[in-house]
């Protein structure tokens, strides 16, 4: 059971890191709204959909 708890904690950490990265990417892309053709616009769409 201890191994299961460690794996569960690892999965939660990875998920939290992903969400934080998505939010950071969303905020960074929102700050660069003057350049909609920027390279980061495609990942922004994916991050926005993940948050919904």
CNS distance restraints for C-alpha pairs under 8 A (distance, minus, plus):
assign (resid   1 and name CA) (resid   5 and name CA) 6.36 0.50 0.50
assign (resid   2 and name CA) (resid   6 and name CA) 6.35 0.50 0.50
assign (resid   3 and name CA) (resid   7 and name CA) 6.24 0.50 0.50
assign (resid   4 and name CA) (resid   8 and name CA) 6.09 0.50 0.50
assign (resid   5 and name CA) (resid   9 and name CA) 6.09 0.50 0.50
assign (resid   6 and name CA) (resid  10 and name CA) 6.19 0.50 0.50
assign (resid   7 and name CA) (resid  11 and name CA) 6.19 0.50 0.50
assign (resid   8 and name CA) (resid  12 and name CA) 6.21 0.50 0.50
assign (resid   9 and name CA) (resid  13 and name CA) 6.16 0.50 0.50
assign (resid  10 and name CA) (resid  14 and name CA) 6.24 0.50 0.50
assign (resid  11 and name CA) (resid  15 and name CA) 6.16 0.50 0.50
assign (resid  12 and name CA) (resid  16 and name CA) 6.10 0.50 0.50
assign (resid  13 and name CA) (resid  17 and name CA) 6.09 0.50 0.50
assign (resid  14 and name CA) (resid  18 and name CA) 6.15 0.50 0.50
assign (resid  15 and name CA) (resid  19 and name CA) 6.24 0.50 0.50
assign (resid  16 and name CA) (resid  20 and name CA) 6.11 0.50 0.50
assign (resid  17 and name CA) (resid  21 and name CA) 6.07 0.50 0.50
assign (resid  18 and name CA) (resid  22 and name CA) 6.10 0.50 0.50
assign (resid  19 and name CA) (resid  23 and name CA) 6.17 0.50 0.50
assign (resid  19 and name CA) (resid  51 and name CA) 7.96 0.50 0.50
assign (resid  20 and name CA) (resid  24 and name CA) 6.09 0.50 0.50
assign (resid  21 and name CA) (resid  25 and name CA) 6.02 0.50 0.50
assign (resid  22 and name CA) (resid  26 and name CA) 6.05 0.50 0.50
assign (resid  22 and name CA) (resid  44 and name CA) 7.92 0.50 0.50
assign (resid  22 and name CA) (resid  47 and name CA) 5.31 0.50 0.50
assign (resid  22 and name CA) (resid  48 and name CA) 7.85 0.50 0.50
assign (resid  23 and name CA) (resid  27 and name CA) 6.16 0.50 0.50
assign (resid  23 and name CA) (resid  47 and name CA) 7.57 0.50 0.50
assign (resid  24 and name CA) (resid  28 and name CA) 6.08 0.50 0.50
assign (resid  25 and name CA) (resid  29 and name CA) 6.01 0.50 0.50
assign (resid  25 and name CA) (resid  44 and name CA) 6.58 0.50 0.50
assign (resid  25 and name CA) (resid  47 and name CA) 7.61 0.50 0.50
assign (resid  26 and name CA) (resid  30 and name CA) 6.04 0.50 0.50
assign (resid  26 and name CA) (resid  44 and name CA) 5.71 0.50 0.50
assign (resid  26 and name CA) (resid  47 and name CA) 6.82 0.50 0.50
assign (resid  26 and name CA) (resid  48 and name CA) 7.09 0.50 0.50
assign (resid  27 and name CA) (resid  31 and name CA) 6.25 0.50 0.50
assign (resid  28 and name CA) (resid  32 and name CA) 6.50 0.50 0.50
assign (resid  29 and name CA) (resid  33 and name CA) 6.31 0.50 0.50
assign (resid  29 and name CA) (resid  40 and name CA) 6.64 0.50 0.50
assign (resid  29 and name CA) (resid  41 and name CA) 6.78 0.50 0.50
assign (resid  29 and name CA) (resid  44 and name CA) 6.60 0.50 0.50
assign (resid  32 and name CA) (resid  36 and name CA) 7.41 0.50 0.50
assign (resid  36 and name CA) (resid  41 and name CA) 6.43 0.50 0.50
assign (resid  37 and name CA) (resid  41 and name CA) 6.75 0.50 0.50
assign (resid  40 and name CA) (resid  44 and name CA) 6.31 0.50 0.50
assign (resid  41 and name CA) (resid  45 and name CA) 6.58 0.50 0.50
assign (resid  42 and name CA) (resid  46 and name CA) 6.76 0.50 0.50
assign (resid  43 and name CA) (resid  47 and name CA) 6.13 0.50 0.50
assign (resid  44 and name CA) (resid  48 and name CA) 6.05 0.50 0.50
assign (resid  45 and name CA) (resid  49 and name CA) 6.25 0.50 0.50
assign (resid  46 and name CA) (resid  50 and name CA) 6.19 0.50 0.50
assign (resid  47 and name CA) (resid  51 and name CA) 6.29 0.50 0.50
assign (resid  48 and name CA) (resid  52 and name CA) 6.51 0.50 0.50
